[in-house]
Amino acid sequence: MSIFPSDSPPARLPLAERRRRILETAVQVYAQHGFHQTGMRQLCAALGMSAGALYRYFPGKESIIAGLVEMDREMIQHNLRSLPPDVSFIGTMQHLLEVTMGELQTNEGLLAIWSEISSEATRNPAVAALLSNHYQFIENLISSLVQAALKRGELREGVDPLATARFIMASHDGMMTRRAIDPTYPLQQVARESLGLLACAVGATPPVAQKKSERKKP
């Protein structure tokens, strides 16, 4: 069945919306069958599109990976823009973590997909460049958030913005990798503990603990 409703054919939808629908469906297919095990023909069948139609949007798997990276970047920026301007640095990190937890509750297959894409990057220079640029973008973004927090006096003097950004990203990647290989790994608990340790390390106010009734296991 086509991802485009009969009352909204592709030609009537903005290009960005058409691409988004294709990418979201691709994520579901890859999560179910595996990134490397899914060919473009199988993806076309799931999308209800011909190969020619799909190739107009994404001519191959590398372009789909590029689209997923772009979608992730846009999501990060959107989540940051949705925050009030007076949210603290730790509050911002907590919000981003909670968004990630929510995404995994909806589709935990995302972990496997990103793990497979990372594996592909070890063999494919083009994919490696895509991910490297994306990680550099995130590193720069977090560094700028740390710098802003230092100017506001939220963090202890002498905190290194770049080192802090690298620590946060390494911690995040480690948690996600553990969960990808072990579904019983207590990701939410570890995320809260890591956030508390980060606050102590940079001299910030610890994050507000969630009520037990609000905690959900992904």
Residue pairs with C-beta under 8 A, 6 or more apart in sequence:
1 48
2 47
2 48
2 49
3 21
3 22
3 25
3 47
3 48
3 49
4 10
4 13
4 18
4 21
4 48
10 18
10 53
13 21
18 57
19 57
19 58
19 67
20 71
22 47
22 49
22 54
22 57
22 58
22 67
23 64
23 67
23 68
23 71
25 46
25 47
26 43
26 47
26 64
26 68
27 68
27 107
27 109
27 110
27 113
28 46
28 107
28 109
29 38
29 42
29 43
29 46
30 38
30 109
30 113
30 116
31 107
31 108
31 109
31 110
31 112
31 113
32 109
33 42
34 112
34 116
35 61
35 112
35 113
35 116
35 117
35 120
36 116
36 120
40 51
40 54
40 60
40 61
41 51
43 54
44 50
44 51
44 54
47 54
58 64
58 67
62 124
62 126
62 127
62 130
65 117
65 120
65 127
65 130
66 130
68 113
68 117
69 130
69 131
69 134
72 134
73 134
73 137
75 99
76 96
76 138
76 141
79 95
79 96
79 99
80 92
80 96
80 141
83 91
83 92
83 95
87 95
88 149
88 154
88 204
88 205
89 145
89 146
89 148
89 149
89 154
89 155
89 202
89 204
90 154
90 195
90 198
90 199
90 204
90 205
90 206
90 207
91 207
92 145
93 168
93 195
93 198
93 207
94 195
94 207
94 208
97 191
97 195
100 191
101 187
101 188
101 191
101 218
103 110
104 110
104 111
104 179
104 187
104 218
105 216
105 218
108 183
108 218
111 176
111 179
111 180
112 180
114 176
114 180
115 177
115 180
117 127
117 131
118 131
120 127
121 127
121 128
121 130
121 131
122 128
135 169
138 165
138 169
139 162
139 165
139 166
139 169
140 165
142 161
142 164
142 165
142 168
142 169
143 161
143 162
143 164
143 165
144 161
146 155
146 159
146 161
146 164
146 165
146 202
147 161
149 155
149 202
149 204
150 157
150 159
150 161
154 204
154 205
155 202
155 203
155 204
156 202
156 203
159 202
159 203
164 198
164 201
164 202
167 198
167 201
168 198
171 194
171 198
175 187
175 190
175 191
175 194
176 187
178 185
178 187
178 190
179 185
179 187
187 218
188 215
188 216
188 217
188 218
192 207
192 209
192 210
195 207
196 206
196 207
198 204
199 205
199 206
199 207
200 206
